[in-house]
Amino acid sequence: MYQWRKFEFFEEKFSGKCSIPEDVAGNITCCSSGRGKVVVGCSDGTVSLLDRGLKFNYGFQAHSSSVLFLQQLKQRNFLVTVGEDEQISPQQSAVCLKVFDLDKMEPEGSSSSAPECVQILRVFTNQYPEAKVTSFLVLEEAPPILLIAIGLDNGCIYGIKGDIARERIKRFKLQVDNHSDKSLSSIMGMGFRLDGQATQLFAVTPTSVSLFSLHSEPYSRHTLDQIGCAANSVSMSDRSELIIGRPEAVYFYEVDGRGPCWAFEGEKKFLGWFRGYLLCVIADQRSGKNTFNVYDLKNHLIAHSLVIGEVSHMLCEWGNIILIMANKSALCIGEKDMESKLDMLFKKNLYTVAINIVQSQQADAAATAEVLRKYGDHLYSKQDYDEAMAQYINTIGHLEPSYVIQKFLDAQRIYNLTNYLEKLHEKGLASKDHTTLLLNCYTKLKDVEKLNIFIKNDDGVGEHKFDVETAIRVCRAANYHEHAMYVAKKAGKHEWYLKILLEDLGSYGEALQYISSLEPSQAGVTIKEYGKILIEHKPTETIEILMRLCTEESELSKRGTSNGTYISMLPSPVDFLNIFVHHPQSLMDFLERYTNKVKDSPAQVEIHNTLLELYLSIDLNFPSMSQATISTASNFSAEMPSVSAVMSRAKSNGKLIVHQKESVKEKDRQDRLQKGLKLLKSAWPLDMEHPLYDVDLAIILCEMNAFKEGLLYLYEKMKLYKEVIACYMQVHDHEGLIACCKRLGDSDKGGDPSLWADVLKYFGELGEDCSKEVKEVLTYIERDDILPPIIVLQTLSRNPCLTLSVIKDYIARKLEQESKLIEEDRRATEKYQEETLAMRKEIQDLRTNARIFQLSKCTACTFTLDLPAVHFMCMHSFHQRCLGDNEKECPECAPEYRTVLEMKRSLEQNSRDQNQFFQQVKNSKDGFSVIAEYFGKGIINKTRTGSTGNASSGSGF
């Protein structure tokens, strides 16, 4: 092992000035450490406790003769010693075991200040004969249980298990070897090993290595090897391996036998284990000196080597290795910090050793990455770029990638840079810039195979190891459209996939197939974004997709029947109107198909409004319309012909082409107008008060586009009859005007007779000869008695082209009719005057002359009238008994009188209802007659001064 490198990873502590205090007077026979103390046992029976720096704390007399072995427990502050005391009798051995509680001191009144001894046990009894104690070991099980093993020179091990302090113990004996020569059977060392709940015990003699299983009785023994070792050359590693040292090598043992062997030559005086290091004190027979070596077995190096004197004891405490010499001097050796060790190695350019040390000592990842970085920098400076990159790759996740990338940006090192960027993506630590750089490296190298592996790697599901949009952009820029499309499709970036198909490749059919494969919601989004391009190149196919999106076609086979609720959840055609902004003909086709299929769409008002605008517009301005209908026109579909070609063709064909274009346009417009009129009528059913379109918008569209038929229909449906006849008046369609009035002016059919008055006024202001029309109008005015003759004369007098002969017959008939009415009114007046005169005379007679009552019978009972009797002015007479309590009115005339009073009150009440009065005036052919009737009945014969007064007195009768 001389080829192992030697390093100074350890250093002496306390400035090398360390020794056993003078308070420890006797020869040191044993020592132990734990709980921040070093415990030393001496030949005079004293035990001393030393603090950090081997400073004396206190001591006490543990045994009267000498202390043979001791051990400081870890879990409890107990000290277990084996020593010789005074022999009480020849039959009892002087060797005993004591347990001290270091947390409890003897009472102050006692002769000495010492910890309390909680138990004393005799090691040897009749069943366990006395022998020389050669080794001692204590295992702390679950407190307060202790397992003590005492090795003897006769090849036996005495065991004590239990609560020693309460003397609840069990003793047992283990036989290792039984040679006649005790030097070959002495127990040189022991070691406990815990295997789950099972406890195992290693035992070493000069001629064997054995393993005892103490889990259950009888305890079994298994021989691991037929060679052993001398005293002080036995230790246990932190992995519960038994270590023994022999002159030729150091051996490791596990439960199944011998393990690794390290050929460190020389007599092993002491053997130990410290933080993964093997500690050896080796005697050199040639020089007569001892060498203390610290071996790093993982990294195959000597961490420390020191020539020392004769060592009596070796132990570890306070993170240091403590060597106690035979002359009571001491040497404390501690491990240097990691930074110091690494600096030492860096100065020697031993980077591989530094890496191994950092990894073996389980340093944090950042420290490991820093060592790897320095190693990479060292290799980079030596122009070993491949190895340098191998080290930089191991720093991913801790070292900033830009540090490495800047070193390898040269074109000659693009392969190394590509490798680094690949690893960066594999670990999911790449940014968008890293993805861009890696893809650029692939494209510059034209390494399609690696690009395929990077892009099309299907090793797992979930998030990609690179930024998807960045990868798509770079592949598009490098014309790797297939790869860009693959990434977009796999990542669900539908907008990118379609952008490549449409903008880069012009694959409109494939784009439509892809959209058809998407979910309806996603397909709708993509159509909104790219619909303009698709409508321009593939209008029919695009409309088919829109129909599937906006109707139930895709779901009918699954659902069986149509569902109105489901329709309301589908996209509305209104959402896609913007994609048809330059293609109104396609929009019209789409909306027509939709309305034919879906009758109860929630957006039907908006759809009908849009269709009306398309139907009624004068010019759709859609170039492809002429392509479909004009065979002689030039082809505008794919590639536009040159300007000169168009001009020459126009000159040669000239008037013929223009005429054909105009005729086709006019035919298309007439077809659209008919569709518009049909829509106006079908979307306003008879049972609906309001149509399924915006009436105001429809009127505006009809007026803007001079669509007379539609305008007349709307006005008529809205009962705007005056506006209807105004349309005929504007175009001077006299025949149509009169026919319209015949249809709309008949009051019996709900028409408005006043329309005839407006027509008469129109002809009166026309300024041309319209005698025939006027005569016909006067016929209807006379029939329905719409206007007085004076108004007719005044109206027609404004037209200078009309003669008196036009209205001569009309005037004659009206005068004759008026004369008859006057005569009837005169006779009625004379009759009313005579009746009124008779009433006044009767009233005067009642006021001035006496009345003679000659009735002899009671009007009520028809018996002979006798006193007391009551006579009324109406010439009725009654017995008083027949009248009862009602003597103020005649029972015979009272009902008729009350009826008259009730009529009067009703008329007075009606006089307050102004709405009823004006409604009667409006509906009457002769409003003046209504007013005269009100005055005649005395309803409005007085002026009221208050808004809340009672009915006025005076009946007017």
SULBEL-V470300 format. One record per residue. N is the residue number from 1. D_CENTER is the distance of its C-alpha to the mean C-alpha in Angstrom with 1 decimal. Layout:
# SULBEL-V470300
n & d_center
N & D_CENTER
N & D_CENTER
This chain:
# SULBEL-V470300
n & d_center
1 & 64.3
2 & 66.0
3 & 63.7
4 & 60.8
5 & 59.9
6 & 60.7
7 & 58.6
8 & 58.8
9 & 55.5
10 & 57.4
11 & 59.6
12 & 62.1
13 & 61.0
14 & 63.1
15 & 64.9
16 & 66.8
17 & 68.9
18 & 68.2
19 & 70.7
20 & 71.5
21 & 72.8
22 & 76.5
23 & 75.7
24 & 75.2
25 & 78.9
26 & 79.2
27 & 78.3
28 & 74.6
29 & 74.4
30 & 70.7
31 & 67.5
32 & 63.8
33 & 60.7
34 & 57.6
35 & 55.9
36 & 56.8
37 & 60.6
38 & 63.2
39 & 65.8
40 & 69.2
41 & 72.0
42 & 75.6
43 & 78.9
44 & 80.3
45 & 77.7
46 & 75.6
47 & 71.9
48 & 70.3
49 & 66.7
50 & 65.6
51 & 62.7
52 & 60.7
53 & 63.2
54 & 65.6
55 & 66.8
56 & 68.9
57 & 67.3
58 & 69.8
59 & 72.0
60 & 73.7
61 & 76.3
62 & 74.4
63 & 77.3
64 & 81.1
65 & 81.7
66 & 78.8
67 & 75.1
68 & 74.4
69 & 70.6
70 & 67.7
71 & 63.9
72 & 61.5
73 & 58.7
74 & 55.1
75 & 53.5
76 & 56.4
77 & 58.8
78 & 61.7
79 & 64.4
80 & 66.2
81 & 69.6
82 & 72.3
83 & 75.8
84 & 79.4
85 & 81.0
86 & 84.6
87 & 86.0
88 & 87.1
89 & 89.1
90 & 89.9
91 & 88.0
92 & 84.7
93 & 82.8
94 & 82.1
95 & 78.6
96 & 75.9
97 & 72.2
98 & 70.9
99 & 67.5
100 & 67.0
101 & 64.3
102 & 63.8
103 & 62.0
104 & 65.1
105 & 68.4
106 & 71.9
107 & 73.2
108 & 74.8
109 & 78.2
110 & 78.3
111 & 80.3
112 & 77.4
113 & 73.8
114 & 71.9
115 & 68.8
116 & 69.4
117 & 70.3
118 & 68.5
119 & 70.3
120 & 73.1
121 & 73.6
122 & 76.5
123 & 75.2
124 & 78.2
125 & 79.7
126 & 82.2
127 & 79.5
128 & 78.0
129 & 81.0
130 & 81.0
131 & 80.2
132 & 79.0
133 & 75.4
134 & 73.8
135 & 70.1
136 & 67.8
137 & 64.1
138 & 62.0
139 & 58.6
140 & 56.5
141 & 54.9
142 & 53.2
143 & 55.1
144 & 57.9
145 & 58.8
146 & 60.5
147 & 61.6
148 & 64.6
149 & 66.3
150 & 69.8
151 & 71.1
152 & 74.9
153 & 77.5
154 & 78.6
155 & 75.3
156 & 74.0
157 & 70.9
158 & 71.2
159 & 67.9
160 & 67.2
161 & 64.0
162 & 63.0
163 & 63.0
164 & 65.7
165 & 65.9
166 & 66.8
167 & 68.8
168 & 66.7
169 & 67.1
170 & 67.8
171 & 69.9
172 & 69.9
173 & 71.5
174 & 70.3
175 & 72.9
176 & 71.9
177 & 75.2
178 & 78.8
179 & 81.0
180 & 84.5
181 & 83.7
182 & 81.3
183 & 80.2
184 & 78.5
185 & 76.8
186 & 75.6
187 & 72.0
188 & 70.8
189 & 67.2
190 & 64.5
191 & 60.7
192 & 58.3
193 & 55.2
194 & 52.5
195 & 51.0
196 & 48.5
197 & 50.8
198 & 53.9
199 & 56.2
200 & 58.2
201 & 61.1
202 & 62.3
203 & 66.1
204 & 68.0
205 & 71.7
206 & 73.8
207 & 73.9
208 & 70.6
209 & 66.9
210 & 66.0
211 & 62.9
212 & 63.2
213 & 60.6
214 & 60.8
215 & 58.3
216 & 61.0
217 & 64.7
218 & 66.8
219 & 65.3
220 & 65.2
221 & 66.2
222 & 65.0
223 & 66.8
224 & 64.5
225 & 67.3
226 & 71.0
227 & 71.0
228 & 70.3
229 & 70.7
230 & 72.6
231 & 71.6
232 & 68.8
233 & 67.3
234 & 64.7
235 & 61.1
236 & 57.6
237 & 54.4
238 & 51.0
239 & 50.1
240 & 53.1
241 & 55.3
242 & 59.0
243 & 60.6
244 & 64.4
245 & 66.4
246 & 69.6
247 & 71.7
248 & 70.4
249 & 66.6
250 & 63.8
251 & 62.5
252 & 59.2
253 & 59.2
254 & 56.5
255 & 57.0
256 & 58.0
257 & 60.5
258 & 61.0
259 & 58.0
260 & 58.0
261 & 61.2
262 & 61.6
263 & 65.1
264 & 65.8
265 & 69.6
266 & 71.8
267 & 72.6
268 & 69.5
269 & 70.7
270 & 67.3
271 & 64.0
272 & 60.6
273 & 56.8
274 & 54.7
275 & 50.9
276 & 51.1
277 & 54.4
278 & 57.7
279 & 60.5
280 & 64.1
281 & 67.5
282 & 69.7
283 & 73.5
284 & 75.1
285 & 78.5
286 & 79.9
287 & 79.1
288 & 79.2
289 & 76.0
290 & 72.7
291 & 69.4
292 & 66.1
293 & 63.2
294 & 59.5
295 & 58.0
296 & 54.4
297 & 54.4
298 & 50.9
299 & 51.7
300 & 55.4
301 & 56.7
302 & 59.0
303 & 57.0
304 & 60.2
305 & 63.9
306 & 66.7
307 & 70.4
308 & 71.4
309 & 74.3
310 & 74.8
311 & 71.8
312 & 72.3
313 & 68.8
314 & 65.2
315 & 62.1
316 & 58.6
317 & 57.3
318 & 55.4
319 & 53.6
320 & 57.0
321 & 59.6
322 & 62.9
323 & 66.2
324 & 69.2
325 & 72.5
326 & 75.8
327 & 77.2
328 & 74.5
329 & 72.7
330 & 69.0
331 & 66.4
332 & 62.7
333 & 60.5
334 & 56.8
335 & 54.0
336 & 53.0
337 & 49.5
338 & 47.2
339 & 47.4
340 & 51.1
341 & 51.3
342 & 49.0
343 & 50.9
344 & 54.1
345 & 52.6
346 & 51.2
347 & 54.7
348 & 56.1
349 & 53.3
350 & 52.6
351 & 48.9
352 & 48.7
353 & 50.3
354 & 47.9
355 & 44.9
356 & 46.4
357 & 47.1
358 & 43.7
359 & 42.2
360 & 44.8
361 & 44.4
362 & 40.6
363 & 40.0
364 & 36.4
365 & 34.6
366 & 35.0
367 & 38.8
368 & 39.0
369 & 37.1
370 & 39.6
371 & 42.5
372 & 41.1
373 & 40.6
374 & 44.2
375 & 45.4
376 & 43.6
377 & 45.1
378 & 48.5
379 & 48.2
380 & 46.9
381 & 50.0
382 & 52.1
383 & 50.5
384 & 49.3
385 & 45.9
386 & 44.9
387 & 45.4
388 & 43.8
389 & 40.7
390 & 40.7
391 & 40.6
392 & 38.0
393 & 35.7
394 & 36.0
395 & 34.8
396 & 31.3
397 & 28.7
398 & 31.3
399 & 33.2
400 & 31.7
401 & 31.6
402 & 33.2
403 & 36.3
404 & 36.9
405 & 35.9
406 & 38.4
407 & 41.2
408 & 40.7
409 & 40.0
410 & 43.5
411 & 43.9
412 & 46.2
413 & 43.5
414 & 40.7
415 & 40.8
416 & 40.2
417 & 37.3
418 & 35.8
419 & 36.1
420 & 34.5
421 & 31.5
422 & 31.1
423 & 31.0
424 & 28.5
425 & 26.1
426 & 26.9
427 & 25.8
428 & 22.5
429 & 23.8
430 & 24.4
431 & 23.1
432 & 23.1
433 & 26.7
434 & 27.7
435 & 26.4
436 & 28.3
437 & 31.4
438 & 31.3
439 & 31.1
440 & 33.8
441 & 35.9
442 & 35.6
443 & 36.5
444 & 39.4
445 & 40.7
446 & 40.1
447 & 38.9
448 & 37.2
449 & 37.3
450 & 35.2
451 & 32.9
452 & 32.5
453 & 31.9
454 & 29.3
455 & 27.4
456 & 28.0
457 & 27.7
458 & 26.3
459 & 26.8
460 & 23.5
461 & 20.0
462 & 16.8
463 & 16.2
464 & 19.2
465 & 21.6
466 & 21.7
467 & 19.9
468 & 19.7
469 & 20.3
470 & 23.1
471 & 24.7
472 & 24.6
473 & 26.2
474 & 28.9
475 & 29.8
476 & 30.1
477 & 32.3
478 & 34.5
479 & 34.8
480 & 33.2
481 & 31.4
482 & 31.3
483 & 29.4
484 & 27.0
485 & 26.4
486 & 26.0
487 & 23.2
488 & 21.4
489 & 21.8
490 & 20.8
491 & 17.6
492 & 16.7
493 & 17.5
494 & 19.4
495 & 20.2
496 & 22.0
497 & 23.8
498 & 25.1
499 & 26.1
500 & 28.2
501 & 29.8
502 & 30.6
503 & 31.4
504 & 32.9
505 & 34.3
506 & 34.9
507 & 34.0
508 & 33.2
509 & 34.0
510 & 31.8
511 & 28.9
512 & 29.4
513 & 29.5
514 & 26.3
515 & 24.6
516 & 26.3
517 & 24.7
518 & 21.1
519 & 19.0
520 & 20.2
521 & 17.0
522 & 16.9
523 & 20.7
524 & 20.7
525 & 18.7
526 & 21.0
527 & 24.1
528 & 23.3
529 & 23.2
530 & 26.2
531 & 28.1
532 & 30.8
533 & 31.9
534 & 31.8
535 & 33.8
536 & 36.3
537 & 37.0
538 & 36.1
539 & 36.2
540 & 37.2
541 & 34.6
542 & 31.8
543 & 33.0
544 & 33.0
545 & 29.3
546 & 28.6
547 & 30.7
548 & 28.8
549 & 25.5
550 & 27.0
551 & 29.1
552 & 29.0
553 & 30.9
554 & 28.3
555 & 27.9
556 & 31.5
557 & 32.6
558 & 29.9
559 & 30.1
560 & 33.9
561 & 34.1
562 & 32.6
563 & 30.4
564 & 30.2
565 & 27.0
566 & 25.5
567 & 27.0
568 & 25.3
569 & 21.9
570 & 23.1
571 & 22.9
572 & 25.8
573 & 28.4
574 & 28.3
575 & 24.9
576 & 26.9
577 & 30.0
578 & 29.4
579 & 29.8
580 & 33.4
581 & 34.4
582 & 37.3
583 & 37.9
584 & 39.0
585 & 41.0
586 & 38.0
587 & 36.1
588 & 39.0
589 & 39.2
590 & 35.5
591 & 35.7
592 & 39.0
593 & 37.7
594 & 34.7
595 & 37.0
596 & 39.4
597 & 36.8
598 & 34.6
599 & 36.8
600 & 34.4
601 & 31.5
602 & 29.8
603 & 30.3
604 & 33.9
605 & 35.3
606 & 33.4
607 & 34.4
608 & 38.0
609 & 38.1
610 & 37.0
611 & 39.6
612 & 42.3
613 & 41.7
614 & 42.0
615 & 45.0
616 & 46.9
617 & 46.4
618 & 49.6
619 & 48.3
620 & 45.0
621 & 45.5
622 & 44.1
623 & 46.1
624 & 45.4
625 & 47.1
626 & 50.4
627 & 49.8
628 & 49.6
629 & 52.7
630 & 55.0
631 & 56.6
632 & 58.7
633 & 55.9
634 & 54.5
635 & 51.4
636 & 48.4
637 & 45.7
638 & 45.1
639 & 47.4
640 & 49.0
641 & 52.8
642 & 54.6
643 & 55.7
644 & 59.4
645 & 59.0
646 & 57.5
647 & 60.2
648 & 63.0
649 & 61.7
650 & 61.5
651 & 65.0
652 & 66.4
653 & 64.9
654 & 64.8
655 & 65.6
656 & 64.7
657 & 61.1
658 & 60.7
659 & 62.2
660 & 60.1
661 & 56.9
662 & 58.0
663 & 58.9
664 & 55.6
665 & 53.7
666 & 55.8
667 & 55.4
668 & 51.6
669 & 51.6
670 & 53.8
671 & 51.6
672 & 48.5
673 & 50.4
674 & 51.5
675 & 47.9
676 & 47.0
677 & 49.8
678 & 48.8
679 & 45.2
680 & 46.5
681 & 48.6
682 & 46.3
683 & 43.3
684 & 45.6
685 & 47.0
686 & 49.9
687 & 48.1
688 & 45.5
689 & 46.1
690 & 43.6
691 & 42.8
692 & 39.6
693 & 39.6
694 & 40.1
695 & 43.9
696 & 44.3
697 & 42.5
698 & 44.6
699 & 47.8
700 & 46.9
701 & 46.2
702 & 49.5
703 & 51.4
704 & 49.9
705 & 50.7
706 & 54.0
707 & 53.1
708 & 56.0
709 & 55.4
710 & 51.8
711 & 52.8
712 & 55.7
713 & 53.6
714 & 51.0
715 & 53.7
716 & 55.5
717 & 52.4
718 & 51.8
719 & 55.5
720 & 56.1
721 & 59.5
722 & 61.0
723 & 58.3
724 & 59.2
725 & 62.9
726 & 62.0
727 & 60.4
728 & 63.8
729 & 65.7
730 & 63.8
731 & 64.8
732 & 68.3
733 & 67.9
734 & 70.7
735 & 70.8
736 & 67.1
737 & 67.3
738 & 70.0
739 & 68.4
740 & 65.2
741 & 67.1
742 & 68.9
743 & 65.5
744 & 63.7
745 & 66.8
746 & 68.0
747 & 67.4
748 & 68.1
749 & 65.0
750 & 62.8
751 & 63.7
752 & 64.6
753 & 68.4
754 & 68.1
755 & 66.9
756 & 70.6
757 & 71.4
758 & 68.8
759 & 70.2
760 & 73.7
761 & 72.7
762 & 71.1
763 & 74.4
764 & 76.3
765 & 74.5
766 & 74.3
767 & 77.5
768 & 78.7
769 & 80.9
770 & 78.8
771 & 81.6
772 & 80.5
773 & 77.0
774 & 78.4
775 & 80.8
776 & 78.0
777 & 75.8
778 & 78.8
779 & 79.3
780 & 75.9
781 & 76.3
782 & 79.7
783 & 78.5
784 & 75.7
785 & 77.6
786 & 74.7
787 & 76.6
788 & 80.0
789 & 82.6
790 & 82.8
791 & 79.2
792 & 79.6
793 & 82.6
794 & 80.8
795 & 77.8
796 & 79.9
797 & 82.3
798 & 79.7
799 & 80.0
800 & 83.3
801 & 83.3
802 & 83.8
803 & 87.4
804 & 88.8
805 & 89.5
806 & 85.8
807 & 85.7
808 & 89.4
809 & 89.0
810 & 85.9
811 & 87.8
812 & 90.8
813 & 88.9
814 & 87.0
815 & 90.3
816 & 91.9
817 & 89.0
818 & 89.0
819 & 92.7
820 & 92.3
821 & 89.7
822 & 91.9
823 & 94.8
824 & 92.7
825 & 91.4
826 & 95.0
827 & 96.2
828 & 93.3
829 & 94.1
830 & 97.8
831 & 96.9
832 & 94.5
833 & 97.2
834 & 99.9
835 & 97.6
836 & 96.7
837 & 100.4
838 & 101.3
839 & 98.6
840 & 99.7
841 & 103.3
842 & 102.4
843 & 100.5
844 & 103.4
845 & 105.8
846 & 103.6
847 & 103.8
848 & 107.5
849 & 109.4
850 & 109.7
851 & 108.3
852 & 110.5
853 & 108.8
854 & 111.0
855 & 108.8
856 & 110.5
857 & 107.6
858 & 104.2
859 & 101.5
860 & 99.2
861 & 101.6
862 & 104.4
863 & 107.0
864 & 109.9
865 & 108.7
866 & 110.1
867 & 109.4
868 & 107.1
869 & 105.5
870 & 102.8
871 & 103.2
872 & 100.4
873 & 100.9
874 & 99.5
875 & 102.8
876 & 101.3
877 & 103.1
878 & 101.9
879 & 103.2
880 & 101.5
881 & 100.6
882 & 98.8
883 & 96.6
884 & 95.5
885 & 93.6
886 & 92.7
887 & 95.8
888 & 94.2
889 & 93.2
890 & 94.8
891 & 93.0
892 & 93.9
893 & 92.6
894 & 89.7
895 & 87.1
896 & 87.9
897 & 87.8
898 & 84.5
899 & 83.1
900 & 84.2
901 & 82.7
902 & 79.4
903 & 79.4
904 & 80.1
905 & 77.3
906 & 74.9
907 & 76.0
908 & 75.5
909 & 72.0
910 & 71.2
911 & 72.5
912 & 69.5
913 & 67.0
914 & 66.8
915 & 64.1
916 & 66.3
917 & 69.2
918 & 67.4
919 & 65.9
920 & 69.4
921 & 70.7
922 & 67.9
923 & 68.3
924 & 72.1
925 & 74.0
926 & 76.3
927 & 74.6
928 & 77.9
929 & 79.2
930 & 76.3
931 & 77.1
932 & 80.7
933 & 80.0
934 & 78.1
935 & 81.1
936 & 83.5
937 & 81.9
938 & 82.0
939 & 78.2
940 & 78.0
941 & 81.5
942 & 80.7
943 & 78.4
944 & 76.0
945 & 75.5
946 & 72.7
947 & 69.2
948 & 69.6
949 & 73.3
950 & 74.8
951 & 76.6
952 & 79.7
953 & 83.1
954 & 85.6
955 & 85.0
956 & 86.8
957 & 88.7
